[in-house]
Amino acid sequence: MGNRLEGKVAVITGAAGGIGAETARLFAAEGAAVLIGDIAEEGARTVADGICSSGGRALAAAADISSASAVDRMFKTAEEVFGGLDILVNNAFFNVRDHSITELAEEDWDATMAVTLKGPFLCTRRALPLMKARGGGSVITLSSVNALYGVGETAYTAAKGGLISMMRLVAAEYGSWNIRSNIICPGTVSTKTCMDYWERYPAGFERLKAMYPLGRIGTPRDIANLALFLASDESAWVTGSLYVIDGGLLSGHRLEVE
């Protein structure tokens, strides 16, 4: 186990699987006490138990982050059990795959916004005073390349774009308190949810991979490694920054002329 986050306390939302779970495991291995927040309580408990059995410190907390009262309980737990808060990873989201804005139902828009945009607002609002009391902290928010590159999924794209503006404002407003706020924009990542979807479209998945100059989609560990840097003191002068981690997707595509 490492010590890059020794003595730190982290809350990670949507951490019952995928990027959130991998980030929780990595943070714990680097010395952080980690609260695993997720609406899927059983999955969150499984991740927390795995961390503890490996010698780390972790606790599961069932939380619907679209609810202010649920968010409040989650952060109270972190404060009471671990003594405060140094790191918040806004990772949880909800997404409805649509092909056009004209196909998107109002209730699906509302559900996406409630978790993907309102949820990080509620969590960050609750986390900032706790970080202030500790003399600083790091807020890491998962946006998406969707916010920078039009590929459909109207509500999800809009919510992820809103996160960029909101979290840059947090960087500007709370830098004087030594609180840093940075955004990660991943490309396609091989989470269970993602792969369950693409298993239905194998030919489409091959075309998707071909769009990435590095020839593959990302892994949860790819994203967790960047989150670790942003959580650690190694990034002490980094705030308000947007990190695209996408295997080269947004850099463009090689033109085959033969």
VENZIVEN-V63977 format. One record per residue. N is the residue number from 0. RES is the residue in three letters. SS is DSSP state (a for helix, b for strand, c for the rest). PHI is phi in degrees with one decimal (none if undefined). Layout:
{{N & RES & SS & PHI} {N & RES & SS & PHI}}
This chain:
{{0 & MET & c & none} {1 & GLY & c & -93.4} {2 & ASN & c & -138.3} {3 & ARG & c & -66.7} {4 & LEU & c & -121.1} {5 & GLU & c & -56.3} {6 & GLY & c & 83.1} {7 & LYS & c & -90.4} {8 & VAL & b & -119.4} {9 & ALA & b & -125.5} {10 & VAL & b & -110.5} {11 & ILE & b & -125.2} {12 & THR & b & -90.9} {13 & GLY & c & 60.7} {14 & ALA & c & -103.5} {15 & ALA & c & -79.0} {16 & GLY & c & -167.4} {17 & GLY & a & 59.6} {18 & ILE & a & -60.7} {19 & GLY & a & -62.4} {20 & ALA & a & -65.1} {21 & GLU & a & -66.1} {22 & THR & a & -65.3} {23 & ALA & a & -61.1} {24 & ARG & a & -62.8} {25 & LEU & a & -68.0} {26 & PHE & a & -61.2} {27 & ALA & a & -64.2} {28 & ALA & a & -64.6} {29 & GLU & c & -95.7} {30 & GLY & c & 106.2} {31 & ALA & c & -80.0} {32 & ALA & b & -87.8} {33 & VAL & b & -122.8} {34 & LEU & b & -97.5} {35 & ILE & b & -91.5} {36 & GLY & b & -99.1} {37 & ASP & b & -167.6} {38 & ILE & c & -68.9} {39 & ALA & c & -86.1} {40 & GLU & a & -61.6} {41 & GLU & a & -63.8} {42 & GLY & a & -64.5} {43 & ALA & a & -62.4} {44 & ARG & a & -66.8} {45 & THR & a & -63.0} {46 & VAL & a & -64.7} {47 & ALA & a & -62.4} {48 & ASP & a & -63.4} {49 & GLY & a & -63.5} {50 & ILE & a & -64.4} {51 & CYS & a & -64.1} {52 & SER & a & -68.4} {53 & SER & c & -93.7} {54 & GLY & c & 96.5} {55 & GLY & c & -93.5} {56 & ARG & b & -115.5} {57 & ALA & b & -156.3} {58 & LEU & b & -145.8} {59 & ALA & b & -90.7} {60 & ALA & b & -140.1} {61 & ALA & b & -72.2} {62 & ALA & c & -154.2} {63 & ASP & c & -92.6} {64 & ILE & c & -72.6} {65 & SER & c & -80.8} {66 & SER & c & -107.8} {67 & ALA & a & -61.6} {68 & SER & a & -68.3} {69 & ALA & a & -66.7} {70 & VAL & a & -62.6} {71 & ASP & a & -60.6} {72 & ARG & a & -63.6} {73 & MET & a & -61.8} {74 & PHE & a & -74.4} {75 & LYS & a & -62.7} {76 & THR & a & -62.5} {77 & ALA & a & -60.2} {78 & GLU & a & -69.1} {79 & GLU & a & -72.8} {80 & VAL & a & -84.6} {81 & PHE & a & -107.2} {82 & GLY & c & 94.0} {83 & GLY & c & 156.1} {84 & LEU & c & -153.2} {85 & ASP & c & -119.8} {86 & ILE & b & -137.6} {87 & LEU & b & -124.1} {88 & VAL & b & -113.8} {89 & ASN & b & -82.8} {90 & ASN & c & -116.2} {91 & ALA & c & -64.0} {92 & PHE & c & -154.9} {93 & PHE & c & -132.9} {94 & ASN & c & -142.0} {95 & VAL & c & -116.0} {96 & ARG & c & -77.0} {97 & ASP & c & -126.7} {98 & HIS & c & -104.1} {99 & SER & c & -161.3} {100 & ILE & a & -60.4} {101 & THR & a & -73.9} {102 & GLU & a & -95.7} {103 & LEU & c & -85.6} {104 & ALA & c & -76.5} {105 & GLU & a & -59.2} {106 & GLU & a & -66.7} {107 & ASP & a & -72.7} {108 & TRP & a & -58.3} {109 & ASP & a & -62.7} {110 & ALA & a & -65.1} {111 & THR & a & -65.4} {112 & MET & a & -63.4} {113 & ALA & a & -60.6} {114 & VAL & a & -91.9} {115 & THR & a & -78.6} {116 & LEU & a & -113.7} {117 & LYS & a & -65.2} {118 & GLY & a & -56.6} {119 & PRO & a & -61.2} {120 & PHE & a & -60.7} {121 & LEU & a & -63.8} {122 & CYS & a & -67.4} {123 & THR & a & -66.6} {124 & ARG & a & -57.9} {125 & ARG & a & -77.0} {126 & ALA & a & -77.1} {127 & LEU & a & -57.5} {128 & PRO & a & -62.3} {129 & LEU & a & -67.5} {130 & MET & a & -66.6} {131 & LYS & a & -57.5} {132 & ALA & a & -66.4} {133 & ARG & a & -92.9} {134 & GLY & c & 88.7} {135 & GLY & c & 143.0} {136 & GLY & b & 176.2} {137 & SER & b & -133.0} {138 & VAL & b & -106.7} {139 & ILE & b & -119.5} {140 & THR & b & -120.6} {141 & LEU & b & -87.0} {142 & SER & c & -97.0} {143 & SER & c & -167.3} {144 & VAL & a & -62.6} {145 & ASN & a & -56.6} {146 & ALA & a & -71.7} {147 & LEU & c & -118.9} {148 & TYR & c & -152.0} {149 & GLY & c & -70.2} {150 & VAL & c & -133.7} {151 & GLY & c & 91.1} {152 & GLU & c & 58.6} {153 & THR & a & -55.9} {154 & ALA & a & -66.1} {155 & TYR & a & -59.9} {156 & THR & a & -61.6} {157 & ALA & a & -64.2} {158 & ALA & a & -65.0} {159 & LYS & a & -67.2} {160 & GLY & a & -67.2} {161 & GLY & a & -61.8} {162 & LEU & a & -60.1} {163 & ILE & a & -60.4} {164 & SER & a & -64.7} {165 & MET & a & -63.7} {166 & MET & a & -77.6} {167 & ARG & a & -69.1} {168 & LEU & a & -64.8} {169 & VAL & a & -59.2} {170 & ALA & a & -58.9} {171 & ALA & a & -68.7} {172 & GLU & a & -82.0} {173 & TYR & a & -115.2} {174 & GLY & a & -60.6} {175 & SER & a & -67.3} {176 & TRP & a & -98.8} {177 & ASN & c & 62.7} {178 & ILE & b & -105.2} {179 & ARG & b & -104.0} {180 & SER & b & -135.9} {181 & ASN & b & -133.6} {182 & ILE & b & -123.7} {183 & ILE & b & -110.5} {184 & CYS & b & -116.2} {185 & PRO & b & -79.3} {186 & GLY & c & -83.3} {187 & THR & c & -66.6} {188 & VAL & b & -124.3} {189 & SER & c & -79.8} {190 & THR & c & -82.5} {191 & LYS & a & -61.0} {192 & THR & a & -59.7} {193 & CYS & a & -63.9} {194 & MET & a & -70.9} {195 & ASP & a & -59.9} {196 & TYR & a & -68.2} {197 & TRP & a & -74.7} {198 & GLU & c & -61.3} {199 & ARG & c & -79.7} {200 & TYR & c & -133.7} {201 & PRO & a & -60.4} {202 & ALA & a & -66.1} {203 & GLY & a & -63.3} {204 & PHE & a & -65.3} {205 & GLU & a & -65.1} {206 & ARG & a & -65.7} {207 & LEU & a & -61.1} {208 & LYS & a & -58.7} {209 & ALA & a & -66.4} {210 & MET & c & -73.9} {211 & TYR & c & -92.9} {212 & PRO & c & -55.3} {213 & LEU & c & -80.9} {214 & GLY & c & 80.0} {215 & ARG & c & -153.4} {216 & ILE & c & -87.0} {217 & GLY & b & -80.3} {218 & THR & c & -114.6} {219 & PRO & a & -55.2} {220 & ARG & a & -67.0} {221 & ASP & a & -54.4} {222 & ILE & a & -75.1} {223 & ALA & a & -61.1} {224 & ASN & a & -61.4} {225 & LEU & a & -69.0} {226 & ALA & a & -60.0} {227 & LEU & a & -61.2} {228 & PHE & a & -58.4} {229 & LEU & a & -71.0} {230 & ALA & a & -81.0} {231 & SER & c & -86.4} {232 & ASP & a & -70.8} {233 & GLU & a & -63.8} {234 & SER & a & -106.7} {235 & ALA & c & -61.3} {236 & TRP & c & -111.5} {237 & VAL & c & -115.6} {238 & THR & c & -155.2} {239 & GLY & c & 71.6} {240 & SER & c & -98.2} {241 & LEU & b & -117.0} {242 & TYR & b & -109.5} {243 & VAL & b & -89.6} {244 & ILE & b & -129.0} {245 & ASP & c & -145.3} {246 & GLY & c & 59.5} {247 & GLY & c & 92.2} {248 & LEU & a & -52.0} {249 & LEU & a & -77.8} {250 & SER & a & -75.1} {251 & GLY & c & 120.0} {252 & HIS & c & -131.5} {253 & ARG & c & -70.5} {254 & LEU & c & -88.5} {255 & GLU & c & -88.6} {256 & VAL & c & -103.5} {257 & GLU & c & -117.5}}
